[in-house]
Amino acid sequence: MADDAGFTFLGAGRDDLEAGRAYLAARAAGAEPPSGPDLYPFLVGLALVEPVLLAHGSVGQQERWLPRIRTGEEIWCQLFSEPDAGSDLANLSTRAVRDGEGWKITGQKVWSSRAHYSEWGLLLARTDPSVPKHKGITAFAIDMTVPGVDVRPLVQMNGDRHFSEVFLTEAPVADRDRIGEVGEGWGVAITTLTHERGALGPGGGPGRKELLDLVRSTGRGEDPLVRQRVADVVGRLELGRLSQAHGSARKLLGTHAVKALADLAVDLQGLGGLVGEDAWLTLFLTAPSISIRGGTDEIQRNILGERVLGLPPEPRVDKAIPFSEVPRSV
């Protein structure tokens, strides 16, 4: 839902954002409040950028950005996906060109959650099209307020503006804001996506307690079919909570658990579950997207098959040729 300040994020407004910052600042100072507000606006910084900086960032970058990420003073977004580079992220064509002591970034990103209220973006750009597509990518942190960054929120069917298109026209980035070595951005991407898939696992939104409360309120707790479905959903959620799986496995666990949870909740409410606005309906409408965001379920199964089970990889005819020679849509 949108607030008067012009930004949106999953039903929260300016007061919620400040509450989140106060909570994070207290936690960073050593206090651990018993409970806190929805930290969704800060998720990219906390769950993705922080581990990326710890793994790939310089000491100077860690000192500059980590304290402000941990207190919520700076919100980050992820500038990865493009119109022709979704699940095949290495197909990205946004380019970074050397410009004196820095770089100029030109291209288009899409489905960038939080972009319209973020101070910084974690960005992938192509710095060398003469090598295979996975090798010519470099990672940057980009100031979202510099000239040449045009953020255009995408209005969804429910009126929300959760994600945006971001157009970059020779947007300047200092070389000190490059994360990792030139041409080594794919390693940064893999680290980011591994943590993103873990963050999309079970957790967040209504869960086990809320489901059991809903069952009791509908008076259907003695129905054997309802009990069977509840046991299945609770088992999936508990498996996700206890599992030490990361990356693709955790993401698949979360996808199936959230979908089953949302379907059961709306079924329990009957037609009334499809009207009005509550957390269950929001979860029900959001759940299908989890199979797409962070890499589709099909991509996750390919990763598990190839990297965990050792199955033969799918043919990839463009993996070894220079990116500049890869056929592209026009």
N, C-alpha and C positions, 0 to 999 in steps of 0.2 A: 504494500500500500504506500502511496506517496504521501510525503508530509509537505508542509508549507515551504520548507527550505529547498525543495526540488530534488531530493534524493530518495531512493526507495530501497528497502531490503526486507523481504519476507515479513511484512507486517510491522516493522519497527520504524520509529521516527527519531527525531533529533534527541529527545529525552532518553530514549533507549540507547542511543549511541554514547551519550555522555555517561550513562549508568555503566555501560560496558567498559569505558575508559577508566572510570573510578575504580571499578572492580579489579581490572588488570593492574592499575597502578598500585593498589593495596597489595595485591598478590606479589608483584615484583619487589615491593618493599619488605617482603617477608611475612606479611599477614595472609592468612588463608581463610577468607570468609566462608561460612558454612554453605552458602549457595550464592549464585550470581545470576546476572541477566543472560540473555541469549548472546553468545559471542560470535554469531555467524559473520558479522561484518569484518571481524578480525581473523577469520579462519585461514585465509591464504597466507597472511603474514606468519601466524603462529604455527600452522601445521605444515606449510610448504616452504616458505622463504627462509624461515629460521633454520631448518635442517639443511637446506641447500647452501646457505651461507656458511654453516659450520663445516660442511663437506667440501665446498668449492671456493668459498670467499676468502679474501685476504684478511689479515688481522685488522687492517684499517677499515675494511668494509664491515667486518663484524662489530667493531667498536662504534662505527657511525650508525648502523641500522638496527642492530639487535636490541639495544635498550629501548628504542622508540617503538619497535614492534611489540616488545613484551609489555609495555605500558599502554599500548593502543594509541599512542600519539600519532603514529603514521599507519594508515591503512594501505594495504597492497592489493593489487589485482594480478591476474595471470594472463599474459598476452601471448598465447600459443596458437590456438586454432585460427584457421583462415578459411575462406570459401572453398578452396581446393586442397585444404590440408586439415582434415578432421582426425579420423582414426589413423590415417596415413600422415602423421604429423611431420615426418621428414620431407614431405612434399611442399613444405612452406616456401613461399617466394618473396616475402618481405625481405628487403635487402638493406644491409648496412655498408656504407662506403666511407673509407677513410677521409677525414677532413682535418688536416693539420694535426693537432693534438687530440682530436676527438673523432666522432663518427656522425654521419647523417643517416637517419633511418627513414625509409619510404616503403609503404605497403599498406595492407589492410588486415585487421584482426576482427574476429567475430565471436559471439557467445562469451564475451568477457564479463563475467560476473563481477559486480562491485566497481566496475571501471569508472562509473560516473560520480563516485564519491571517494575515489582512491587518490592518495598522494603519489604513490609509486607503482610501477608495473614491472613484473618480471617478464622479460621479452626475449623471444628467440628470433634471430634474423640470419639471413644467408650472407656470408662474407666472401665466399668463394664458389661460384657456380661451375668452375672447371673441374671439380672433383665430385665423386659420388655423393648423393644427396645427404647421407648421414654424416659426412665428413666436413662439409663446408658451412656448418652452422655455428654461430657464436651466441652466447647468452649475455644479456645486458640488464641493468636496472635503469628504467627510464622515469624521469620526473614527468608526471602526467600534466603538469601545468606549463610546460615549455611550449613555445610557438611551434606549430606544425603537428600538434596532437589534437585531433578533433574527435570527441567522444559523442556518439549518437545513441541514446538509449533505445532499445527495441521494446515497443509496447506490446505486452502479451494480451491474450483474450480476456483475462480477468482484470486488465488495467494496470497490472504490475509492470515495473520497469527494472527487472532484476538484472538483466544483462544488456550489453551494448555492442555496437560496432565501433571500432576504433580505427580511424584513418590517420595515417602518418605520412606527412609530406616534408621530407628533409628535416625531420625533427632531430635536434642536436642531442648527443649523448657524449659526455666526457669519457675518455678512455679509462679513467679510474673507476667508472661505473660498469666496466666490463667484468663479468663474473666468470672466472676461469680463463683459460688460454684461448686465443683466437683459433677457431675451427674445432674447438672441443665442446661446443654447446650441446651436442647430443648426450654426452654424459650428464650434463646439468639437467637436461630434459628427463632422462631416465630416473635420476634421483627425485626430481619433482613429482613425476607421475607415480612412482612407487609410494611416496607419502600421500599423494592425493587419493590413490585407490584405497589406502588404509583409512584415510579420513572419511571416505564414503562407505565404510563398513557399518555394521549395526551401531546405532547410537544417534542421539539427537531426535527431537520431536517426541510425540507420545510413544510410550513403550509398554513394558510388561504391566506395571502397576496401573497405568491408565486403561489398558485393555481389560484387566480384571475388574476394575471399577465399572467400566462400561457394561460388562457382562452382568454384573450384579444389578445395575440400574435398569436393565432391560428385562430382568426376571427370567432369563433364559439359561441360567446356570445349570439346570437339571437336564437340559436337552442333550442327549448323548452325542448327537452330531456336532452341536456347538462345543461341547466339552472336548471332543476329538480334535476339532480345528484349533481350539484354544491351546490344547497341549502341544500340537504341532508348531504353532506360532511361537509359543513361549520357549519350546525346545530350540527353535531356530535362533531366537534372540539370545538365549543363554549360550548356545554354541558359539555365536559370534563374540559374545562377551569374554568367554573363557579361552577362545582360540588364540594361539600365538601366530596365526597366519598373517602374512603381510601382503601388500600389493594385490595382485590379481585374485588370489584365493580369498582374501578378506573382502575384496570388492564384490565378488560373486556371492559370498555368504550374505553380505549386506543387502544386495539387490533382491535376492529371493526372500529374505526375512521381511524387509520393508513392504514389498508387494503383498505378501501373505497377510501381514498385519493390517495394512490399509484395506484390503479386500474384506477381511473378516469384520473389521470395525464398521464399515459402511453396510455390509449385509446385516449386521445386528441391529442397526438403526432403521433398516428398511428404506422406503422412499424418503423418509425424513432426513436420512443421512446425505441426501443429494441436494438439499436446499439449505439456505443460510450460509453462514461462514463460521467454521470452527476448525480446530487443529486436525480433526480426523479427515474432514473434506479436503483441507489443504494437503495433507499427506497423501490422500487418495489420488488427487490430481497431479501431485509431484512424482509419485512413485514410478510411473512408466519412464520418466526421464532419466532415472538412475541407471537404467540399462544402456544409456547412451553417453551420459557425461563421464568424464574421466577415462574414456575408451570404452567402446561397446562390449557387451558380454561376449560377442563372438571373438573380438580381439583378445579378451582376457583368456578365453579357452585356448586360443592359438598359443598364447604365451605359456600357459601351463603345460600344454601338450608338447611344445618344443623344448622348453627350458627345464621343466620338471620331469616329464615322462620320457623325454628323449625321442619323441616321434619325429619323423622327417618333416622339415619345414615346407610350407607352401611355396610354390614357385614364385620368385620375385624377379621379373625380367629386367626391372630398372634399377636394381640395387647396386650393381657394379659399374654402371656407366656414368659419365659426367652428368650432373644435374642439367647443364645447359643443353644436353642432347635428349633429355626425357621428353616425350610427346606431352603436350599440355593442352587443356581446353582453352578456347578463345572466346 
